[in-house]
Amino acid sequence: MNELAIEEYCYLTTTGRVTGKPHEIEIWFARKGNMLYLLSGGGHKSDWVKNLTKNPNITVRIAERTFNATGRLVQQAEEESSARAMLADKYSERESDGSLSKWARTALVVAVDLKGN
């Protein structure tokens, strides 16, 4: 699965909290082991975050591979800081002084645990 970490996007599918229908988004990600980290620029207001909060069972597609997964909001400061740094580094989201960009600093951190890998 190491080769998947270099992909630019993953495709996250949640279940609509009102409709019950699949809702797919394209989103940046960083990978650490069997965990993916995502940042929601819309925070708790993003539909995909609301859907994931109501039903954490999701699927993730990276390149040609699809994974069943469980999503959660990151609560621990150390995990949050690490995730922000990984995403900032992967997508060049740092200021000229090396600090995180506004997006990398303020977006909501979501963890996705890939199952069966």
Secondary structure by P-SEA (a helix, b strand, c coil): ccccccccbbbbbbcccccccbbbbbbbbcccccbbbbbbccccccaaaaaaaaccccccccccccccccccccccaaaaaaaaaaaaaaaccccccccccccccccbbbbbbbccc
